[in-house]
Amino acid sequence: MSTLRAWLAPPRPDVEVVTGRERRLVVTEILVVATVTLGLSGLRSLISLLDSLAAPTPLSQRQVSIDRPLATDAWVDLAAQLASSLQLVAWGGLGLYLLLRAGSGPRGVGLDGRSPGRDLLRACGLAALIGIPGLAFYLVTRAIGLNLTVVPSVLDDHWWRLPVLVLSALANSWAEEVLVVGWLLSALRRLGLTENRSLLVAALLRGSYHLYQGFGGGVGNLVMGLVFGRYWQRTGRLWPLVGAHALIDVVAFVGSALLAGRVSFLPGP
C-alpha cells in the first residue's frame, strides 16, 4: 500500500523553490519555450481538430499523416526531412541548455550512461506498456468516430525513406521527452508545484499537440504523459522514456511504410 501511495502521491523532492525576480524569470522561460516549441504545436493541433470537426466528413473518414513529403524533388525532400529532424534535435538541445543554466544538466535528469542495460530493458517494457494498449485505444476511438485515421508515413518510396523515418522517430522522442519531462517538470519543481500538479501540466501539454489526430490522440497521449512523467518523477531516469518513445515511433513509422494497405487497420496513403 505504501508503494502504491508513493507512486500516486509522491513527496516533493528537495529542490530549492525560486522566489521574486528568479521566479518571474522561470515563468517567462516556460511561457517562451512552450510558445516557440511544443506549446505552439498544441495550439496548431487544436485549430486542426476544430477544422476537422467543422468539415461535413466524419472524423474517422478523414486522414492525417505524420511524416509526409515536404518537397516535390526527391533530393530537396530529403534535405527538408533532415532539416525537420534537426529542428526537433535542437529543441531537445534547448531543454538541456536550460537545465544546465539552472544547475542541473543531463545527469540531473537521468541522461547519463550509468545503467545502459537496465535503461534499455525498461525502455522495452514501457514501449510495450504504452504501445500495445495505445494501438487498441486508437482502433476503438476511430471505430466510434472520435479519431481521425492516422497514417504515420506517406513518404514516397525513395531509397532514403526508412532511414529518414527512423531518424524522425529518434528526433521526436528526444525533443518531447527532454522538453516535456526533463526540462518542464524540473522547472515546475523550481516554482514549488506539487508533483501531481506538475505531472498534470506536462501531460496536458503532451496531449494538446496530438489533438490533430482527434480526441483519441489527445487522450491517449495525455495518459502516456501521466505514465512517463510519473516514471521520471519516481526514478529520475530519462533514457528509458526516450528509448520507449523511439521504439513506439519506429514501429509505427516503419510499420506504416512497409505494411500500409496489407494490414486491415493500416490504411494506405
C-alpha positions in Angstrom: 0.0 0.0 0.0 2.8 2.4 0.8 4.4 1.7 -2.5 1.2 2.5 -4.3 0.8 5.7 -2.3 4.3 6.7 -3.2 3.5 6.4 -6.9 0.1 8.1 -6.7 1.2 10.9 -4.4 5.0 11.1 -4.3 6.7 13.6 -1.9 8.1 16.7 -3.4 11.9 16.4 -3.9 14.3 18.6 -2.0 14.6 21.3 -4.7 15.0 25.0 -3.9 11.9 27.0 -4.8 12.7 30.2 -6.5 11.1 33.5 -5.5 11.0 37.1 -6.6 12.8 38.0 -9.8 14.1 34.5 -10.3 10.6 33.1 -10.1 9.4 35.5 -12.7 12.2 34.5 -15.0 11.4 30.8 -14.7 7.7 31.5 -15.5 8.8 33.6 -18.5 11.2 30.8 -19.6 8.4 28.3 -19.5 6.0 30.5 -21.5 8.6 31.5 -24.1 9.9 28.0 -24.7 6.4 26.5 -24.8 5.3 29.2 -27.3 8.1 28.5 -29.7 8.2 24.7 -29.4 5.5 22.2 -28.4 3.0 24.7 -26.9 2.7 26.3 -30.4 2.3 22.8 -31.8 -0.5 22.2 -29.3 -2.3 25.4 -30.5 -2.0 24.4 -34.1 -3.3 20.9 -33.3 -6.3 22.4 -31.6 -7.0 24.5 -34.7 -6.6 21.5 -36.9 -9.1 19.5 -34.8 -11.6 22.3 -34.9 -11.2 22.4 -38.7 -11.8 18.6 -38.9 -14.9 18.9 -36.7 -16.3 21.7 -38.9 -16.0 19.6 -42.0 -19.0 17.5 -43.1 -16.9 14.3 -43.3 -16.9 12.3 -40.0 -13.5 12.2 -38.2 -13.0 8.5 -38.8 -13.3 9.1 -42.6 -10.6 11.8 -42.6 -6.9 11.1 -42.8 -4.0 12.8 -41.2 -0.3 11.9 -41.7 2.7 12.5 -39.5 5.7 12.0 -41.9 4.7 13.4 -45.3 6.6 14.8 -48.4 7.9 18.3 -47.9 9.0 18.9 -51.5 8.4 17.5 -54.9 12.0 16.8 -55.8 13.4 13.7 -54.0 16.7 15.4 -53.0 15.1 18.6 -51.9 12.6 16.5 -49.9 15.4 14.6 -48.3 17.0 17.9 -47.3 13.7 19.1 -45.9 13.1 16.0 -43.9 16.6 16.2 -42.4 16.0 19.8 -41.5 12.8 19.0 -39.8 14.5 16.3 -37.7 17.3 18.8 -36.9 14.8 21.2 -35.6 13.5 18.6 -33.1 17.0 17.7 -32.0 17.7 21.4 -31.4 14.5 21.7 -29.3 15.8 18.9 -27.1 19.2 20.7 -27.0 17.5 23.8 -25.9 15.9 21.9 -23.0 19.3 20.6 -21.9 20.9 24.0 -22.2 18.2 25.5 -19.9 18.7 22.6 -17.4 22.5 23.4 -17.4 21.8 27.1 -16.8 19.5 26.0 -13.9 22.4 24.0 -12.3 21.2 20.5 -13.4 22.2 19.1 -16.8 21.9 15.7 -18.4 23.0 13.7 -15.4 20.5 15.5 -13.2 17.5 14.3 -15.3 18.8 10.8 -16.0 20.6 11.3 -19.3 23.8 9.5 -18.4 25.5 6.2 -19.0 25.3 4.7 -15.5 23.0 1.8 -16.4 22.5 1.4 -20.2 21.4 -2.3 -20.0 18.8 -1.6 -17.3 17.6 1.6 -19.2 17.2 -0.5 -22.4 15.1 -3.2 -20.7 12.9 -0.6 -19.0 12.5 1.2 -22.4 11.3 -2.0 -24.0 8.9 -2.6 -21.1 7.5 0.9 -21.2 7.1 0.7 -25.0 5.0 -2.4 -24.6 3.0 -0.9 -21.8 2.1 2.1 -23.8 2.3 0.9 -27.4 0.0 -2.2 -27.3 -2.9 -0.6 -25.3 -2.3 2.6 -27.3 -3.0 0.8 -30.6 -6.1 -0.8 -29.2 -7.3 2.6 -27.9 -6.7 4.2 -31.3 -8.7 1.5 -33.1 -11.6 1.8 -30.7 -11.7 5.6 -30.8 -11.5 5.5 -34.6 -14.3 3.0 -34.8 -16.7 5.1 -32.7 -15.8 8.3 -34.7 -13.6 10.1 -32.1 -10.4 9.9 -34.0 -9.1 10.6 -37.5 -7.5 7.8 -39.5 -3.8 8.3 -38.7 -1.3 7.3 -41.4 2.1 7.6 -39.7 4.0 7.8 -43.1 3.1 8.8 -46.6 6.6 9.4 -47.8 7.4 8.4 -51.3 9.3 5.1 -51.8 12.8 6.6 -52.1 16.0 4.8 -51.0 16.2 7.1 -48.0 12.7 6.6 -46.7 13.3 4.1 -44.0 16.4 5.8 -42.5 14.6 9.1 -42.5 11.6 7.6 -40.7 13.9 6.1 -38.1 15.7 9.5 -37.7 12.3 11.2 -37.4 11.3 8.8 -34.6 14.5 9.4 -32.7 14.3 13.1 -33.1 10.6 13.2 -32.0 11.3 11.1 -28.9 14.4 13.2 -28.0 12.6 16.5 -28.3 9.4 15.5 -26.5 11.0 13.7 -23.5 13.7 16.2 -22.9 11.3 19.2 -23.1 8.1 17.8 -21.7 9.6 15.6 -18.9 13.2 16.5 -18.2 13.0 20.3 -18.6 9.4 21.2 -17.9 8.9 19.0 -14.8 12.2 20.3 -13.4 11.2 23.9 -14.0 7.8 23.4 -12.3 9.6 21.9 -9.3 11.5 25.1 -9.0 8.2 27.0 -8.9 7.1 24.9 -6.0 4.3 23.0 -7.7 3.4 19.6 -6.2 4.5 16.5 -8.2 0.9 15.7 -9.1 0.1 19.2 -10.4 3.4 19.3 -12.4 2.6 15.9 -13.8 -0.9 17.1 -15.0 0.5 20.2 -16.6 3.1 18.2 -18.6 0.6 15.5 -19.6 -1.9 18.1 -20.8 0.8 19.7 -22.9 1.7 16.3 -24.4 -2.0 15.6 -25.2 -2.5 19.0 -26.7 -0.1 18.7 -29.5 -1.6 15.4 -30.6 -5.1 16.8 -30.9 -4.7 17.0 -34.7 -5.2 13.2 -34.6 -8.6 13.6 -32.9 -9.9 13.2 -29.4 -8.4 9.7 -29.1 -4.9 11.0 -30.0 -5.2 13.7 -27.3 -6.5 11.5 -24.6 -4.1 8.6 -25.4 -1.1 10.9 -25.3 -2.3 12.5 -22.1 -2.3 9.1 -20.5 1.1 8.4 -21.9 2.3 11.7 -20.4 0.9 10.7 -17.0 2.7 7.3 -17.1 6.0 8.7 -18.5 6.1 11.7 -16.2 5.4 9.8 -13.1 8.0 7.2 -14.0 10.6 10.0 -14.3 9.5 11.6 -11.0 9.9 8.3 -9.2 13.1 7.1 -10.9 14.9 10.2 -12.2 15.8 8.3 -15.4 15.0 9.9 -18.7 16.8 7.5 -21.1 14.1 4.8 -20.7 11.5 7.3 -21.7 13.4 8.5 -24.8 14.1 4.8 -25.7 10.5 3.7 -25.2 9.1 6.7 -27.2 11.6 6.0 -30.0 10.7 2.3 -30.2 6.9 3.1 -30.4 7.5 5.7 -33.2 9.9 3.5 -35.1 7.4 0.6 -35.1 4.6 3.0 -36.1 6.5 4.9 -38.8 8.4 2.0 -40.4 5.5 -0.4 -40.0 3.2 2.1 -41.8 5.6 2.4 -44.6 6.1 -1.3 -45.1 2.6 -2.7 -44.3 0.2 0.0 -45.3 -2.6 -1.5 -47.4 -1.5 -5.0 -46.5 -2.9 -5.0 -42.9 -6.6 -4.0 -42.5 -6.1 -1.4 -39.7 -3.2 0.3 -41.6 -4.7 2.3 -44.5 -2.6 3.3 -47.4 -1.8 6.9 -48.2 
